[in-house]
Amino acid sequence: MDVLEMWKTVKRADLLQMYYYLRLTRTLEDRITALYRQGRIVGGVYTGNGMEAIAVGYASALERDDIIAPFHRDMGAFLTTCRSQPGSRWRSGCVASPAWS
């Protein structure tokens, strides 16, 4: 299956949900950066600006029993997989995600 055929199988609602998490990730990281520049966050800030689609994309493709270990630049994966739904859980630094639907 080529990429164009694969995109035809993705539901519009799923695409909109992924776009929501892309925007949420960018907004959150921009805010964190602003707070850091104001001196309100101590230490270093490492964002994934420009790479949001990678984190949100792989996290969106997870199945119910998949487990990931996102890095510090994978805020989109954290937000996508831990969206306050039953079944989302943190375990030993890893994230387990329910399927989208």
VMD Tcl script that builds the backbone (N, CA, C; Angstrom):
set m [mol new atoms 303]
animate dup $m
set s [atomselect $m all]
$s set {name element resname resid chain x y z} {
  {N N MET 1 A 0.854 -1.174 0.000}
  {CA C MET 1 A 0.000 0.000 0.000}
  {C C MET 1 A 0.904 1.242 0.000}
  {N N ASP 2 A 0.666 2.143 -0.940}
  {CA C ASP 2 A 1.486 3.353 -0.964}
  {C C ASP 2 A 0.910 4.401 -0.014}
  {N N VAL 3 A 1.636 5.471 0.169}
  {CA C VAL 3 A 1.276 6.483 1.160}
  {C C VAL 3 A -0.078 7.117 0.853}
  {N N LEU 4 A -0.346 7.405 -0.409}
  {CA C LEU 4 A -1.619 8.032 -0.779}
  {C C LEU 4 A -2.797 7.130 -0.431}
  {N N GLU 5 A -2.679 5.848 -0.710}
  {CA C GLU 5 A -3.747 4.904 -0.363}
  {C C GLU 5 A -3.914 4.798 1.148}
  {N N MET 6 A -2.800 4.846 1.873}
  {CA C MET 6 A -2.863 4.745 3.328}
  {C C MET 6 A -3.602 5.948 3.911}
  {N N TRP 7 A -3.329 7.162 3.405}
  {CA C TRP 7 A -3.994 8.360 3.918}
  {C C TRP 7 A -5.493 8.332 3.662}
  {N N LYS 8 A -5.914 7.655 2.603}
  {CA C LYS 8 A -7.341 7.565 2.315}
  {C C LYS 8 A -8.072 6.736 3.364}
  {N N THR 9 A -7.345 5.880 4.094}
  {CA C THR 9 A -7.975 5.025 5.095}
  {C C THR 9 A -8.090 5.701 6.458}
  {N N VAL 10 A -7.431 6.855 6.641}
  {CA C VAL 10 A -7.478 7.554 7.925}
  {C C VAL 10 A -8.759 8.380 7.988}
  {N N LYS 11 A -9.507 8.221 9.068}
  {CA C LYS 11 A -10.768 8.937 9.224}
  {C C LYS 11 A -10.527 10.423 9.459}
  {N N ARG 12 A -11.446 11.240 8.993}
  {CA C ARG 12 A -11.354 12.688 9.169}
  {C C ARG 12 A -11.275 13.054 10.652}
  {N N ALA 13 A -12.057 12.382 11.472}
  {CA C ALA 13 A -12.041 12.672 12.916}
  {C C ALA 13 A -10.663 12.397 13.513}
  {N N ASP 14 A -9.994 11.340 13.056}
  {CA C ASP 14 A -8.648 11.034 13.546}
  {C C ASP 14 A -7.645 12.092 13.102}
  {N N LEU 15 A -7.786 12.558 11.865}
  {CA C LEU 15 A -6.905 13.617 11.379}
  {C C LEU 15 A -7.093 14.901 12.174}
  {N N LEU 16 A -8.339 15.225 12.472}
  {CA C LEU 16 A -8.610 16.429 13.263}
  {C C LEU 16 A -8.058 16.293 14.675}
  {N N GLN 17 A -8.159 15.106 15.233}
  {CA C GLN 17 A -7.621 14.881 16.571}
  {C C GLN 17 A -6.090 14.993 16.567}
  {N N MET 18 A -5.451 14.474 15.533}
  {CA C MET 18 A -3.999 14.606 15.433}
  {C C MET 18 A -3.614 16.081 15.282}
  {N N TYR 19 A -4.362 16.817 14.477}
  {CA C TYR 19 A -4.083 18.243 14.312}
  {C C TYR 19 A -4.238 18.982 15.633}
  {N N TYR 20 A -5.252 18.619 16.407}
  {CA C TYR 20 A -5.448 19.224 17.729}
  {C C TYR 20 A -4.197 19.026 18.595}
  {N N TYR 21 A -3.651 17.803 18.606}
  {CA C TYR 21 A -2.479 17.530 19.428}
  {C C TYR 21 A -1.217 18.181 18.866}
  {N N LEU 22 A -1.144 18.360 17.547}
  {CA C LEU 22 A -0.032 19.125 16.976}
  {C C LEU 22 A -0.051 20.556 17.495}
  {N N ARG 23 A -1.217 21.181 17.458}
  {CA C ARG 23 A -1.355 22.565 17.924}
  {C C ARG 23 A -1.138 22.670 19.428}
  {N N LEU 24 A -1.684 21.718 20.182}
  {CA C LEU 24 A -1.525 21.724 21.629}
  {C C LEU 24 A -0.045 21.601 22.008}
  {N N THR 25 A 0.663 20.717 21.333}
  {CA C THR 25 A 2.088 20.541 21.605}
  {C C THR 25 A 2.860 21.824 21.339}
  {N N ARG 26 A 2.623 22.444 20.181}
  {CA C ARG 26 A 3.342 23.671 19.839}
  {C C ARG 26 A 3.014 24.782 20.830}
  {N N THR 27 A 1.742 24.925 21.192}
  {CA C THR 27 A 1.332 25.975 22.121}
  {C C THR 27 A 1.981 25.777 23.490}
  {N N LEU 28 A 1.957 24.549 23.983}
  {CA C LEU 28 A 2.552 24.257 25.289}
  {C C LEU 28 A 4.059 24.509 25.280}
  {N N GLU 29 A 4.736 24.049 24.255}
  {CA C GLU 29 A 6.183 24.237 24.198}
  {C C GLU 29 A 6.558 25.708 24.010}
  {N N ASP 30 A 5.764 26.452 23.260}
  {CA C ASP 30 A 6.011 27.891 23.134}
  {C C ASP 30 A 5.849 28.585 24.476}
  {N N ARG 31 A 4.857 28.178 25.243}
  {CA C ARG 31 A 4.640 28.764 26.571}
  {C C ARG 31 A 5.784 28.409 27.520}
  {N N ILE 32 A 6.225 27.162 27.478}
  {CA C ILE 32 A 7.344 26.739 28.316}
  {C C ILE 32 A 8.595 27.543 27.962}
  {N N THR 33 A 8.838 27.753 26.676}
  {CA C THR 33 A 9.989 28.538 26.239}
  {C C THR 33 A 9.897 29.976 26.743}
  {N N ALA 34 A 8.703 30.564 26.665}
  {CA C ALA 34 A 8.515 31.930 27.147}
  {C C ALA 34 A 8.783 32.020 28.646}
  {N N LEU 35 A 8.296 31.051 29.414}
  {CA C LEU 35 A 8.533 31.037 30.854}
  {C C LEU 35 A 10.030 30.879 31.161}
  {N N TYR 36 A 10.715 30.068 30.380}
  {CA C TYR 36 A 12.154 29.886 30.566}
  {C C TYR 36 A 12.907 31.198 30.316}
  {N N ARG 37 A 12.532 31.880 29.247}
  {CA C ARG 37 A 13.192 33.146 28.913}
  {C C ARG 37 A 12.913 34.242 29.942}
  {N N GLN 38 A 11.797 34.116 30.648}
  {CA C GLN 38 A 11.470 35.062 31.718}
  {C C GLN 38 A 12.187 34.706 33.024}
  {N N GLY 39 A 12.873 33.580 33.035}
  {CA C GLY 39 A 13.566 33.150 34.236}
  {C C GLY 39 A 12.667 32.437 35.229}
  {N N ARG 40 A 11.485 32.046 34.788}
  {CA C ARG 40 A 10.531 31.387 35.684}
  {C C ARG 40 A 10.667 29.871 35.683}
  {N N ILE 41 A 11.499 29.344 34.788}
  {CA C ILE 41 A 11.824 27.922 34.767}
  {C C ILE 41 A 13.333 27.818 34.893}
  {N N VAL 42 A 13.788 27.059 35.863}
  {CA C VAL 42 A 15.218 26.900 36.120}
  {C C VAL 42 A 15.703 25.648 35.392}
  {N N GLY 43 A 16.907 25.706 34.883}
  {CA C GLY 43 A 17.464 24.554 34.181}
  {C C GLY 43 A 17.386 24.758 32.684}
  {N N GLY 44 A 17.328 23.688 31.957}
  {CA C GLY 44 A 17.266 23.768 30.501}
  {C C GLY 44 A 15.885 23.434 29.977}
  {N N VAL 45 A 15.581 23.969 28.831}
  {CA C VAL 45 A 14.322 23.661 28.150}
  {C C VAL 45 A 14.671 23.133 26.765}
  {N N TYR 46 A 14.182 21.982 26.441}
  {CA C TYR 46 A 14.462 21.339 25.163}
  {C C TYR 46 A 13.141 21.021 24.491}
  {N N THR 47 A 12.825 21.756 23.455}
  {CA C THR 47 A 11.535 21.573 22.799}
  {C C THR 47 A 11.683 20.769 21.520}
  {N N GLY 48 A 10.570 20.332 21.020}
  {CA C GLY 48 A 10.540 19.611 19.761}
  {C C GLY 48 A 9.901 20.438 18.668}
  {N N ASN 49 A 10.033 21.762 18.747}
  {CA C ASN 49 A 9.430 22.625 17.726}
  {C C ASN 49 A 9.890 22.216 16.333}
  {N N GLY 50 A 8.919 22.054 15.459}
  {CA C GLY 50 A 9.201 21.613 14.108}
  {C C GLY 50 A 9.153 20.108 13.948}
  {N N MET 51 A 9.086 19.393 15.068}
  {CA C MET 51 A 9.059 17.929 15.025}
  {C C MET 51 A 7.801 17.368 15.691}
  {N N GLU 52 A 6.797 18.207 15.859}
  {CA C GLU 52 A 5.585 17.781 16.551}
  {C C GLU 52 A 4.903 16.615 15.845}
  {N N ALA 53 A 4.920 16.635 14.526}
  {CA C ALA 53 A 4.219 15.601 13.760}
  {C C ALA 53 A 4.820 14.222 13.980}
  {N N ILE 54 A 6.105 14.161 14.246}
  {CA C ILE 54 A 6.740 12.865 14.486}
  {C C ILE 54 A 6.185 12.248 15.764}
  {N N ALA 55 A 6.208 13.017 16.854}
  {CA C ALA 55 A 5.742 12.501 18.147}
  {C C ALA 55 A 4.253 12.197 18.128}
  {N N VAL 56 A 3.456 13.122 17.608}
  {CA C VAL 56 A 2.000 12.913 17.564}
  {C C VAL 56 A 1.668 11.770 16.609}
  {N N GLY 57 A 2.372 11.692 15.502}
  {CA C GLY 57 A 2.104 10.642 14.520}
  {C C GLY 57 A 2.354 9.248 15.049}
  {N N TYR 58 A 3.521 9.028 15.658}
  {CA C TYR 58 A 3.775 7.664 16.149}
  {C C TYR 58 A 2.906 7.335 17.347}
  {N N ALA 59 A 2.607 8.324 18.179}
  {CA C ALA 59 A 1.739 8.055 19.331}
  {C C ALA 59 A 0.308 7.777 18.890}
  {N N SER 60 A -0.106 8.388 17.793}
  {CA C SER 60 A -1.466 8.173 17.282}
  {C C SER 60 A -1.648 6.780 16.699}
  {N N ALA 61 A -0.565 6.167 16.277}
  {CA C ALA 61 A -0.643 4.848 15.656}
  {C C ALA 61 A -0.555 3.708 16.662}
  {N N LEU 62 A -0.415 4.025 17.936}
  {CA C LEU 62 A -0.276 2.978 18.949}
  {C C LEU 62 A -1.560 2.181 19.123}
  {N N GLU 63 A -1.398 0.951 19.414}
  {CA C GLU 63 A -2.529 0.085 19.755}
  {C C GLU 63 A -2.660 0.040 21.273}
  {N N ARG 64 A -3.728 -0.550 21.767}
  {CA C ARG 64 A -4.029 -0.563 23.196}
  {C C ARG 64 A -2.882 -1.084 24.056}
  {N N ASP 65 A -2.199 -2.123 23.657}
  {CA C ASP 65 A -1.165 -2.745 24.487}
  {C C ASP 65 A 0.254 -2.277 24.155}
  {N N ASP 66 A 0.391 -1.317 23.249}
  {CA C ASP 66 A 1.722 -0.814 22.908}
  {C C ASP 66 A 2.271 0.041 24.036}
  {N N ILE 67 A 3.576 -0.003 24.198}
  {CA C ILE 67 A 4.249 0.790 25.220}
  {C C ILE 67 A 5.367 1.574 24.547}
  {N N ILE 68 A 5.497 2.837 24.915}
  {CA C ILE 68 A 6.557 3.674 24.371}
  {C C ILE 68 A 7.320 4.325 25.520}
  {N N ALA 69 A 8.494 4.816 25.216}
  {CA C ALA 69 A 9.303 5.561 26.184}
  {C C ALA 69 A 9.745 6.860 25.505}
  {N N PRO 70 A 8.878 7.873 25.501}
  {CA C PRO 70 A 9.207 9.126 24.817}
  {C C PRO 70 A 10.393 9.833 25.459}
  {N N PHE 71 A 11.129 10.578 24.652}
  {CA C PHE 71 A 12.246 11.379 25.125}
  {C C PHE 71 A 11.776 12.784 25.475}
  {N N HIS 72 A 12.685 13.628 25.877}
  {CA C HIS 72 A 12.346 14.972 26.317}
  {C C HIS 72 A 11.780 15.845 25.194}
  {N N ARG 73 A 12.018 15.523 23.952}
  {CA C ARG 73 A 11.480 16.321 22.845}
  {C C ARG 73 A 10.204 15.722 22.269}
  {N N ASP 74 A 9.637 14.771 22.930}
  {CA C ASP 74 A 8.433 14.096 22.451}
  {C C ASP 74 A 7.193 14.506 23.232}
  {N N MET 75 A 7.036 15.789 23.500}
  {CA C MET 75 A 5.872 16.269 24.253}
  {C C MET 75 A 4.570 15.835 23.578}
  {N N GLY 76 A 4.540 15.833 22.256}
  {CA C GLY 76 A 3.335 15.412 21.539}
  {C C GLY 76 A 2.926 13.990 21.861}
  {N N ALA 77 A 3.900 13.117 22.068}
  {CA C ALA 77 A 3.588 11.732 22.428}
  {C C ALA 77 A 3.014 11.664 23.836}
  {N N PHE 78 A 3.584 12.441 24.760}
  {CA C PHE 78 A 3.039 12.477 26.120}
  {C C PHE 78 A 1.590 12.959 26.104}
  {N N LEU 79 A 1.335 14.042 25.382}
  {CA C LEU 79 A -0.016 14.615 25.354}
  {C C LEU 79 A -1.002 13.694 24.656}
  {N N THR 80 A -0.574 13.078 23.577}
  {CA C THR 80 A -1.467 12.211 22.803}
  {C C THR 80 A -1.836 10.950 23.569}
  {N N THR 81 A -0.872 10.350 24.265}
  {CA C THR 81 A -1.133 9.070 24.920}
  {C C THR 81 A -1.753 9.216 26.303}
  {N N CYS 82 A -1.580 10.351 26.937}
  {CA C CYS 82 A -2.109 10.554 28.291}
  {C C CYS 82 A -3.199 11.609 28.250}
  {N N ARG 83 A -4.245 11.306 27.571}
  {CA C ARG 83 A -5.302 12.284 27.371}
  {C C ARG 83 A -6.489 12.075 28.313}
  {N N SER 84 A -6.187 11.645 29.518}
  {CA C SER 84 A -7.200 11.505 30.569}
  {C C SER 84 A -8.346 10.589 30.171}
  {N N GLN 85 A -8.023 9.521 29.496}
  {CA C GLN 85 A -9.039 8.526 29.166}
  {C C GLN 85 A -8.773 7.274 29.976}
  {N N PRO 86 A -9.822 6.554 30.320}
  {CA C PRO 86 A -9.613 5.298 31.039}
  {C C PRO 86 A -8.701 4.381 30.222}
  {N N GLY 87 A -7.749 3.786 30.884}
  {CA C GLY 87 A -6.828 2.892 30.197}
  {C C GLY 87 A -5.455 3.514 29.998}
  {N N SER 88 A -5.376 4.853 29.967}
  {CA C SER 88 A -4.066 5.497 29.870}
  {C C SER 88 A -3.387 5.354 31.220}
  {N N ARG 89 A -2.116 5.013 31.213}
  {CA C ARG 89 A -1.434 4.844 32.490}
  {C C ARG 89 A 0.063 5.057 32.307}
  {N N TRP 90 A 0.685 5.514 33.362}
  {CA C TRP 90 A 2.129 5.687 33.385}
  {C C TRP 90 A 2.711 4.485 34.103}
  {N N ARG 91 A 3.820 3.960 33.591}
  {CA C ARG 91 A 4.432 2.800 34.202}
  {C C ARG 91 A 5.938 2.872 34.028}
  {N N SER 92 A 6.666 3.027 35.097}
  {CA C SER 92 A 8.123 2.996 35.056}
  {C C SER 92 A 8.703 3.912 33.999}
  {N N GLY 93 A 8.133 5.086 33.834}
  {CA C GLY 93 A 8.645 6.021 32.855}
  {C C GLY 93 A 8.173 5.758 31.447}
  {N N CYS 94 A 7.405 4.726 31.244}
  {CA C CYS 94 A 6.881 4.401 29.915}
  {C C CYS 94 A 5.390 4.730 29.882}
  {N N VAL 95 A 4.887 4.904 28.688}
  {CA C VAL 95 A 3.490 5.248 28.517}
  {C C VAL 95 A 2.807 4.131 27.764}
  {N N ALA 96 A 1.670 3.727 28.249}
  {CA C ALA 96 A 0.840 2.770 27.521}
  {C C ALA 96 A -0.399 3.520 27.070}
  {N N SER 97 A -0.794 3.295 25.843}
  {CA C SER 97 A -1.868 4.089 25.259}
  {C C SER 97 A -3.026 3.224 24.806}
  {N N PRO 98 A -4.239 3.711 25.026}
  {CA C PRO 98 A -5.382 3.035 24.414}
  {C C PRO 98 A -5.434 3.371 22.941}
  {N N ALA 99 A -6.090 2.560 22.158}
  {CA C ALA 99 A -6.276 2.872 20.738}
  {C C ALA 99 A -7.153 4.105 20.609}
  {N N TRP 100 A -7.110 4.781 19.466}
  {CA C TRP 100 A -7.887 6.005 19.268}
  {C C TRP 100 A -9.363 5.795 19.525}
  {N N SER 101 A -9.890 4.706 19.003}
  {CA C SER 101 A -11.350 4.546 19.130}
  {C C SER 101 A -11.716 3.492 20.140}
}
mol reanalyze $m
mol bondsrecalc $m
mol representation Tube
mol addrep $m
